[in-house]
Amino acid sequence: MSNSSSLDDLFDLYRKSTSEYGYDRIMYSSVSNDIENDHNKTPCLVQNYPEDWMKHYIENGYIQIDPVRRRGCHSTEPFTWKSLKDYSELSKKQEIIMSMAEEAGLHDGIGIPYRTPRGEIIGVGIASSAKGTNPEEHIGKLYMLTSHFHFMYQALLEKNIIKTDDDFTDISLTPLTPREQDVLLWCMKGKSNWDISMILNVSEHCIDFHMRNILRKLNTNSRLTAVVKAMRIGLIKP
């Protein structure tokens, strides 16, 4: 991972590393401190959770009561999803969320929170699509792997994100169109070009065209970096 030159390559190597321990499902996202008012808008930076589960999770507003996210906002240590009941009593709806996550193929989960120098909270959820893994046995190794991934990911972001006043001025001269903003907002939610074309009822070719324009305007070749850049300079708001 230390030699990765792109965010996509870094995530792929990280996923392969965790898969060796039986953990093949990953969610890496920015977590809001204000969960009560976080209406499904917290940006997912990268993830490979089951699409059906993510759609159900977002549509039903689970983000506001998800016990994994709540624990992550108040913890600095990795924890197993099984230990959530030891941390605080779960409501009936929270128990249902955890049960449904298992039915969706997210087993033996582990939560890992990080604080960035800018005060952001980054939450990592790792799970197995197959039963039988032992989170208590592997949590230490997965924490080390995840920490390395997290610090490399943040370093690559900092390397690519605009930093000078001149850069801000240059980008402000070519603002995103309303359609480009829509496309990027759906990218933020982890949607593919095909998914976005279905949502916006246009051709996938049209979405490809908008994405090329977005990447050109933001001077990047990564969808993930484009989302973060646009948020940092106010071109889109999560």
Phi and psi restraints in degrees (value plus and minus 20) as a CYANA .aco file:
   2 SER   PHI     -82.3   -42.3
   2 SER   PSI     -45.1    -5.1
   3 ASN   PHI    -116.0   -76.0
   3 ASN   PSI     -14.2    25.8
   4 SER   PHI     -88.7   -48.7
   4 SER   PSI     118.5   158.5
   5 SER   PHI    -128.3   -88.3
   5 SER   PSI     -26.1    13.9
   6 SER   PHI    -158.8  -118.8
   6 SER   PSI     136.1   176.1
   7 LEU   PHI     -85.3   -45.3
   7 LEU   PSI     -58.7   -18.7
   8 ASP   PHI     -84.4   -44.4
   8 ASP   PSI     -63.8   -23.8
   9 ASP   PHI     -84.3   -44.3
   9 ASP   PSI     -59.9   -19.9
  10 LEU   PHI     -81.6   -41.6
  10 LEU   PSI     -66.5   -26.5
  11 PHE   PHI     -84.0   -44.0
  11 PHE   PSI     -59.7   -19.7
  12 ASP   PHI     -82.4   -42.4
  12 ASP   PSI     -62.3   -22.3
  13 LEU   PHI     -87.3   -47.3
  13 LEU   PSI     -59.6   -19.6
  14 TYR   PHI     -82.8   -42.8
  14 TYR   PSI     -65.7   -25.7
  15 ARG   PHI     -80.7   -40.7
  15 ARG   PSI     -62.4   -22.4
  16 LYS   PHI     -84.2   -44.2
  16 LYS   PSI     -56.3   -16.3
  17 SER   PHI     -88.2   -48.2
  17 SER   PSI     -65.2   -25.2
  18 THR   PHI     -89.6   -49.6
  18 THR   PSI     -49.3    -9.3
  19 SER   PHI     -84.0   -44.0
  19 SER   PSI     -46.0    -6.0
  20 GLU   PHI     -84.0   -44.0
  20 GLU   PSI     -41.6    -1.6
  21 TYR   PHI    -121.4   -81.4
  21 TYR   PSI     -13.3    26.7
  22 GLY   PHI      73.6   113.6
  22 GLY   PSI     -14.3    25.7
  23 TYR   PHI    -128.4   -88.4
  23 TYR   PSI      85.5   125.5
  24 ASP   PHI    -135.6   -95.6
  24 ASP   PSI     -16.8    23.2
  25 ARG   PHI    -135.5   -95.5
  25 ARG   PSI     107.1   147.1
  26 ILE   PHI    -156.1  -116.1
  26 ILE   PSI     116.1   156.1
  27 MET   PHI    -145.8  -105.8
  27 MET   PSI     102.6   142.6
  28 TYR   PHI    -144.1  -104.1
  28 TYR   PSI      91.3   131.3
  29 SER   PHI    -166.7  -126.7
  29 SER   PSI     141.1   181.1
  30 SER   PHI    -104.2   -64.2
  30 SER   PSI     110.3   150.3
  31 VAL   PHI    -129.2   -89.2
  31 VAL   PSI     108.8   148.8
  32 SER   PHI     -97.8   -57.8
  32 SER   PSI     120.1   160.1
  33 ASN   PHI     -88.7   -48.7
  33 ASN   PSI     -49.6    -9.6
  34 ASP   PHI    -117.2   -77.2
  34 ASP   PSI      50.0    90.0
  35 ILE   PHI     -81.9   -41.9
  35 ILE   PSI     -55.5   -15.5
  36 GLU   PHI     -79.9   -39.9
  36 GLU   PSI     -52.0   -12.0
  37 ASN   PHI    -127.5   -87.5
  37 ASN   PSI      -4.9    35.1
  38 ASP   PHI    -111.9   -71.9
  38 ASP   PSI      63.7   103.7
  39 HIS   PHI    -102.8   -62.8
  39 HIS   PSI      51.5    91.5
  40 ASN   PHI      41.7    81.7
  40 ASN   PSI       5.7    45.7
  41 LYS   PHI    -133.3   -93.3
  41 LYS   PSI     -20.5    19.5
  42 THR   PHI     -84.3   -44.3
  42 THR   PSI     105.5   145.5
  43 PRO   PHI     -91.7   -51.7
  43 PRO   PSI     110.8   150.8
  44 CYS   PHI    -106.6   -66.6
  44 CYS   PSI     102.0   142.0
  45 LEU   PHI     -99.1   -59.1
  45 LEU   PSI     -62.5   -22.5
  46 VAL   PHI    -183.6  -143.6
  46 VAL   PSI     122.5   162.5
  47 GLN   PHI    -184.2  -144.2
  47 GLN   PSI     140.2   180.2
  48 ASN   PHI    -157.4  -117.4
  48 ASN   PSI      13.5    53.5
  49 TYR   PHI     -86.0   -46.0
  49 TYR   PSI     137.9   177.9
  50 PRO   PHI     -76.7   -36.7
  50 PRO   PSI     112.2   152.2
  51 GLU   PHI     -80.3   -40.3
  51 GLU   PSI     -61.4   -21.4
  52 ASP   PHI     -81.1   -41.1
  52 ASP   PSI     -58.9   -18.9
  53 TRP   PHI     -88.7   -48.7
  53 TRP   PSI     -63.0   -23.0
  54 MET   PHI     -82.7   -42.7
  54 MET   PSI     -60.9   -20.9
  55 LYS   PHI     -83.3   -43.3
  55 LYS   PSI     -65.6   -25.6
  56 HIS   PHI     -84.0   -44.0
  56 HIS   PSI     -61.6   -21.6
  57 TYR   PHI     -81.0   -41.0
  57 TYR   PSI     -66.3   -26.3
  58 ILE   PHI     -90.5   -50.5
  58 ILE   PSI     -66.0   -26.0
  59 GLU   PHI     -83.4   -43.4
  59 GLU   PSI     -48.8    -8.8
  60 ASN   PHI    -117.8   -77.8
  60 ASN   PSI     -13.8    26.2
  61 GLY   PHI      45.8    85.8
  61 GLY   PSI       9.5    49.5
  62 TYR   PHI     -85.4   -45.4
  62 TYR   PSI     -41.4    -1.4
  63 ILE   PHI     -76.0   -36.0
  63 ILE   PSI     -49.3    -9.3
  64 GLN   PHI     -98.1   -58.1
  64 GLN   PSI     -41.2    -1.2
  65 ILE   PHI    -144.8  -104.8
  65 ILE   PSI     -18.5    21.5
  66 ASP   PHI     -74.2   -34.2
  66 ASP   PSI      97.8   137.8
  67 PRO   PHI     -87.1   -47.1
  67 PRO   PSI     -46.0    -6.0
  68 VAL   PHI     -87.2   -47.2
  68 VAL   PSI     -66.2   -26.2
  69 ARG   PHI     -85.2   -45.2
  69 ARG   PSI     -60.5   -20.5
  70 ARG   PHI     -83.1   -43.1
  70 ARG   PSI     -62.4   -22.4
  71 ARG   PHI     -84.8   -44.8
  71 ARG   PSI     -61.0   -21.0
  72 GLY   PHI     -82.4   -42.4
  72 GLY   PSI     -51.0   -11.0
  73 CYS   PHI     -92.0   -52.0
  73 CYS   PSI     -37.5     2.5
  74 HIS   PHI    -141.4  -101.4
  74 HIS   PSI      -4.8    35.2
  75 SER   PHI    -149.0  -109.0
  75 SER   PSI     133.1   173.1
  76 THR   PHI    -138.8   -98.8
  76 THR   PSI     -15.9    24.1
  77 GLU   PHI    -139.4   -99.4
  77 GLU   PSI     132.2   172.2
  78 PRO   PHI     -86.8   -46.8
  78 PRO   PSI     131.7   171.7
  79 PHE   PHI    -168.2  -128.2
  79 PHE   PSI     134.0   174.0
  80 THR   PHI    -108.9   -68.9
  80 THR   PSI     130.2   170.2
  81 TRP   PHI     -83.4   -43.4
  81 TRP   PSI     -50.4   -10.4
  82 LYS   PHI     -82.5   -42.5
  82 LYS   PSI     -47.1    -7.1
  83 SER   PHI    -103.4   -63.4
  83 SER   PSI     -21.5    18.5
  84 LEU   PHI     -79.1   -39.1
  84 LEU   PSI     -57.2   -17.2
  85 LYS   PHI     -87.3   -47.3
  85 LYS   PSI     -45.9    -5.9
  86 ASP   PHI     -95.5   -55.5
  86 ASP   PSI     -46.7    -6.7
  87 TYR   PHI     -98.5   -58.5
  87 TYR   PSI     -65.3   -25.3
  88 SER   PHI    -181.1  -141.1
  88 SER   PSI     136.6   176.6
  89 GLU   PHI     -89.7   -49.7
  89 GLU   PSI     110.5   150.5
  90 LEU   PHI    -107.0   -67.0
  90 LEU   PSI     121.2   161.2
  91 SER   PHI     -93.5   -53.5
  91 SER   PSI     147.3   187.3
  92 LYS   PHI     -79.2   -39.2
  92 LYS   PSI     -61.4   -21.4
  93 LYS   PHI     -87.5   -47.5
  93 LYS   PSI     -56.7   -16.7
  94 GLN   PHI     -86.4   -46.4
  94 GLN   PSI     -58.0   -18.0
  95 GLU   PHI     -83.5   -43.5
  95 GLU   PSI     -58.4   -18.4
  96 ILE   PHI     -84.1   -44.1
  96 ILE   PSI     -61.5   -21.5
  97 ILE   PHI     -78.5   -38.5
  97 ILE   PSI     -67.1   -27.1
  98 MET   PHI     -85.8   -45.8
  98 MET   PSI     -58.0   -18.0
  99 SER   PHI     -86.2   -46.2
  99 SER   PSI     -61.6   -21.6
 100 MET   PHI     -87.9   -47.9
 100 MET   PSI     -54.1   -14.1
 101 ALA   PHI     -81.6   -41.6
 101 ALA   PSI     -60.6   -20.6
 102 GLU   PHI     -85.3   -45.3
 102 GLU   PSI     -62.8   -22.8
 103 GLU   PHI     -81.3   -41.3
 103 GLU   PSI     -48.8    -8.8
 104 ALA   PHI    -100.5   -60.5
 104 ALA   PSI     -25.0    15.0
 105 GLY   PHI      80.5   120.5
 105 GLY   PSI       5.0    45.0
 106 LEU   PHI    -133.7   -93.7
 106 LEU   PSI      76.3   116.3
 107 HIS   PHI    -130.9   -90.9
 107 HIS   PSI     132.7   172.7
 108 ASP   PHI      31.8    71.8
 108 ASP   PSI      26.4    66.4
 109 GLY   PHI     -89.0   -49.0
 109 GLY   PSI     135.8   175.8
 110 ILE   PHI    -151.8  -111.8
 110 ILE   PSI     116.0   156.0
 111 GLY   PHI    -130.9   -90.9
 111 GLY   PSI     116.4   156.4
 112 ILE   PHI    -155.0  -115.0
 112 ILE   PSI      93.1   133.1
 113 PRO   PHI    -118.6   -78.6
 113 PRO   PSI     128.3   168.3
 114 TYR   PHI    -154.8  -114.8
 114 TYR   PSI     131.3   171.3
 115 ARG   PHI    -132.3   -92.3
 115 ARG   PSI     108.9   148.9
 116 THR   PHI    -109.8   -69.8
 116 THR   PSI     143.9   183.9
 117 PRO   PHI     -79.4   -39.4
 117 PRO   PSI     -41.6    -1.6
 118 ARG   PHI    -107.4   -67.4
 118 ARG   PSI     -15.9    24.1
 119 GLY   PHI      68.2   108.2
 119 GLY   PSI     -16.3    23.7
 120 GLU   PHI     -96.5   -56.5
 120 GLU   PSI     134.1   174.1
 121 ILE   PHI    -127.6   -87.6
 121 ILE   PSI     105.2   145.2
 122 ILE   PHI    -127.2   -87.2
 122 ILE   PSI     104.5   144.5
 123 GLY   PHI    -129.4   -89.4
 123 GLY   PSI     114.2   154.2
 124 VAL   PHI    -139.1   -99.1
 124 VAL   PSI     105.5   145.5
 125 GLY   PHI    -133.6   -93.6
 125 GLY   PSI     102.6   142.6
 126 ILE   PHI    -138.4   -98.4
 126 ILE   PSI     113.9   153.9
 127 ALA   PHI    -166.4  -126.4
 127 ALA   PSI     149.7   189.7
 128 SER   PHI    -132.2   -92.2
 128 SER   PSI     119.0   159.0
 129 SER   PHI    -101.0   -61.0
 129 SER   PSI     -27.9    12.1
 130 ALA   PHI    -142.9  -102.9
 130 ALA   PSI     124.6   164.6
 131 LYS   PHI     -94.6   -54.6
 131 LYS   PSI     140.2   180.2
 132 GLY   PHI      89.1   129.1
 132 GLY   PSI     -25.4    14.6
 133 THR   PHI     -97.2   -57.2
 133 THR   PSI     142.8   182.8
 134 ASN   PHI    -140.9  -100.9
 134 ASN   PSI      73.9   113.9
 135 PRO   PHI     -81.3   -41.3
 135 PRO   PSI     -55.3   -15.3
 136 GLU   PHI     -83.8   -43.8
 136 GLU   PSI     -54.6   -14.6
 137 GLU   PHI     -93.8   -53.8
 137 GLU   PSI     -55.2   -15.2
 138 HIS   PHI    -123.8   -83.8
 138 HIS   PSI     -24.5    15.5
 139 ILE   PHI     -79.0   -39.0
 139 ILE   PSI     -56.8   -16.8
 140 GLY   PHI     -85.8   -45.8
 140 GLY   PSI     -66.5   -26.5
 141 LYS   PHI     -87.6   -47.6
 141 LYS   PSI     -60.2   -20.2
 142 LEU   PHI     -87.3   -47.3
 142 LEU   PSI     -53.3   -13.3
 143 TYR   PHI     -85.1   -45.1
 143 TYR   PSI     -61.5   -21.5
 144 MET   PHI     -86.3   -46.3
 144 MET   PSI     -64.2   -24.2
 145 LEU   PHI     -80.8   -40.8
 145 LEU   PSI     -64.7   -24.7
 146 THR   PHI     -87.4   -47.4
 146 THR   PSI     -58.3   -18.3
 147 SER   PHI     -83.1   -43.1
 147 SER   PSI     -61.7   -21.7
 148 HIS   PHI     -84.1   -44.1
 148 HIS   PSI     -64.6   -24.6
 149 PHE   PHI     -79.5   -39.5
 149 PHE   PSI     -67.0   -27.0
 150 HIS   PHI     -79.7   -39.7
 150 HIS   PSI     -68.0   -28.0
 151 PHE   PHI     -88.7   -48.7
 151 PHE   PSI     -55.2   -15.2
 152 MET   PHI     -89.3   -49.3
 152 MET   PSI     -58.8   -18.8
 153 TYR   PHI     -82.7   -42.7
 153 TYR   PSI     -67.3   -27.3
 154 GLN   PHI     -84.9   -44.9
 154 GLN   PSI     -56.4   -16.4
 155 ALA   PHI     -85.5   -45.5
 155 ALA   PSI     -61.4   -21.4
 156 LEU   PHI     -86.9   -46.9
 156 LEU   PSI     -56.7   -16.7
 157 LEU   PHI     -82.2   -42.2
 157 LEU   PSI     -68.1   -28.1
 158 GLU   PHI     -81.6   -41.6
 158 GLU   PSI     -54.2   -14.2
 159 LYS   PHI     -87.7   -47.7
 159 LYS   PSI     -51.3   -11.3
 160 ASN   PHI    -119.6   -79.6
 160 ASN   PSI     -40.6    -0.6
 161 ILE   PHI    -101.0   -61.0
 161 ILE   PSI     121.3   161.3
 162 ILE   PHI     -80.3   -40.3
 162 ILE   PSI     124.2   164.2
 163 LYS   PHI    -150.8  -110.8
 163 LYS   PSI     -36.0     4.0
 164 THR   PHI    -128.1   -88.1
 164 THR   PSI     139.4   179.4
 165 ASP   PHI     -81.8   -41.8
 165 ASP   PSI     -57.0   -17.0
 166 ASP   PHI     -81.0   -41.0
 166 ASP   PSI     -60.5   -20.5
 167 ASP   PHI     -82.8   -42.8
 167 ASP   PSI     -60.7   -20.7
 168 PHE   PHI     -81.9   -41.9
 168 PHE   PSI     -62.5   -22.5
 169 THR   PHI     -84.0   -44.0
 169 THR   PSI     -62.2   -22.2
 170 ASP   PHI     -80.4   -40.4
 170 ASP   PSI     -64.9   -24.9
 171 ILE   PHI     -91.0   -51.0
 171 ILE   PSI     -53.0   -13.0
 172 SER   PHI     -86.2   -46.2
 172 SER   PSI     -37.8     2.2
 173 LEU   PHI     -97.4   -57.4
 173 LEU   PSI     -37.0     3.0
 174 THR   PHI    -146.6  -106.6
 174 THR   PSI      51.9    91.9
 175 PRO   PHI     -86.1   -46.1
 175 PRO   PSI     138.2   178.2
 176 LEU   PHI     -93.2   -53.2
 176 LEU   PSI     122.0   162.0
 177 THR   PHI     -92.3   -52.3
 177 THR   PSI     143.4   183.4
 178 PRO   PHI     -75.1   -35.1
 178 PRO   PSI     -60.0   -20.0
 179 ARG   PHI     -87.7   -47.7
 179 ARG   PSI     -59.5   -19.5
 180 GLU   PHI     -85.1   -45.1
 180 GLU   PSI     -56.7   -16.7
 181 GLN   PHI     -83.3   -43.3
 181 GLN   PSI     -62.4   -22.4
 182 ASP   PHI     -79.7   -39.7
 182 ASP   PSI     -66.0   -26.0
 183 VAL   PHI     -80.3   -40.3
 183 VAL   PSI     -64.5   -24.5
 184 LEU   PHI     -89.4   -49.4
 184 LEU   PSI     -54.6   -14.6
 185 LEU   PHI     -83.9   -43.9
 185 LEU   PSI     -57.7   -17.7
 186 TRP   PHI     -93.2   -53.2
 186 TRP   PSI     -51.7   -11.7
 187 CYS   PHI     -80.0   -40.0
 187 CYS   PSI     -59.9   -19.9
 188 MET   PHI     -78.9   -38.9
 188 MET   PSI     -50.4   -10.4
 189 LYS   PHI    -107.9   -67.9
 189 LYS   PSI     -12.8    27.2
 190 GLY   PHI      65.4   105.4
 190 GLY   PSI      -4.3    35.7
 191 LYS   PHI    -102.1   -62.1
 191 LYS   PSI     123.6   163.6
 192 SER   PHI    -100.9   -60.9
 192 SER   PSI     149.9   189.9
 193 ASN   PHI     -79.0   -39.0
 193 ASN   PSI     -59.9   -19.9
 194 TRP   PHI     -83.9   -43.9
 194 TRP   PSI     -64.4   -24.4
 195 ASP   PHI     -77.7   -37.7
 195 ASP   PSI     -64.5   -24.5
 196 ILE   PHI     -86.4   -46.4
 196 ILE   PSI     -56.6   -16.6
 197 SER   PHI     -83.6   -43.6
 197 SER   PSI     -56.7   -16.7
 198 MET   PHI     -89.3   -49.3
 198 MET   PSI     -60.9   -20.9
 199 ILE   PHI     -86.0   -46.0
 199 ILE   PSI     -63.4   -23.4
 200 LEU   PHI    -110.9   -70.9
 200 LEU   PSI     -21.7    18.3
 201 ASN   PHI      38.6    78.6
 201 ASN   PSI      27.2    67.2
 202 VAL   PHI    -153.4  -113.4
 202 VAL   PSI     153.4   193.4
 203 SER   PHI     -94.8   -54.8
 203 SER   PSI     134.8   174.8
 204 GLU   PHI     -83.8   -43.8
 204 GLU   PSI     -53.0   -13.0
 205 HIS   PHI     -79.7   -39.7
 205 HIS   PSI     -58.6   -18.6
 206 CYS   PHI     -84.6   -44.6
 206 CYS   PSI     -61.8   -21.8
 207 ILE   PHI     -86.2   -46.2
 207 ILE   PSI     -59.8   -19.8
 208 ASP   PHI     -78.4   -38.4
 208 ASP   PSI     -61.4   -21.4
 209 PHE   PHI     -81.7   -41.7
 209 PHE   PSI     -67.0   -27.0
 210 HIS   PHI     -83.5   -43.5
 210 HIS   PSI     -59.9   -19.9
 211 MET   PHI     -84.2   -44.2
 211 MET   PSI     -60.0   -20.0
 212 ARG   PHI     -82.1   -42.1
 212 ARG   PSI     -60.5   -20.5
 213 ASN   PHI     -86.1   -46.1
 213 ASN   PSI     -60.2   -20.2
 214 ILE   PHI     -82.3   -42.3
 214 ILE   PSI     -67.7   -27.7
 215 LEU   PHI     -84.1   -44.1
 215 LEU   PSI     -57.1   -17.1
 216 ARG   PHI     -85.9   -45.9
 216 ARG   PSI     -66.1   -26.1
 217 LYS   PHI     -84.0   -44.0
 217 LYS   PSI     -55.3   -15.3
 218 LEU   PHI    -114.5   -74.5
 218 LEU   PSI     -16.7    23.3
 219 ASN   PHI      35.3    75.3
 219 ASN   PSI      31.9    71.9
 220 THR   PHI    -168.5  -128.5
 220 THR   PSI     139.2   179.2
 221 ASN   PHI    -133.2   -93.2
 221 ASN   PSI      -5.3    34.7
 222 SER   PHI    -139.9   -99.9
 222 SER   PSI     109.0   149.0
 223 ARG   PHI     -81.1   -41.1
 223 ARG   PSI     -60.0   -20.0
 224 LEU   PHI     -84.6   -44.6
 224 LEU   PSI     -65.9   -25.9
 225 THR   PHI     -85.2   -45.2
 225 THR   PSI     -55.7   -15.7
 226 ALA   PHI     -80.7   -40.7
 226 ALA   PSI     -63.2   -23.2
 227 VAL   PHI     -81.4   -41.4
 227 VAL   PSI     -68.0   -28.0
 228 VAL   PHI     -85.3   -45.3
 228 VAL   PSI     -63.2   -23.2
 229 LYS   PHI     -79.2   -39.2
 229 LYS   PSI     -68.6   -28.6
 230 ALA   PHI     -81.5   -41.5
 230 ALA   PSI     -57.1   -17.1
 231 MET   PHI     -88.4   -48.4
 231 MET   PSI     -62.3   -22.3
 232 ARG   PHI     -83.7   -43.7
 232 ARG   PSI     -54.4   -14.4
 233 ILE   PHI    -122.7   -82.7
 233 ILE   PSI     -12.3    27.7
 234 GLY   PHI      62.0   102.0
 234 GLY   PSI      -4.1    35.9
 235 LEU   PHI     -94.6   -54.6
 235 LEU   PSI     -48.7    -8.7
 236 ILE   PHI    -154.3  -114.3
 236 ILE   PSI     134.2   174.2
 237 LYS   PHI    -144.0  -104.0
 237 LYS   PSI     104.8   144.8
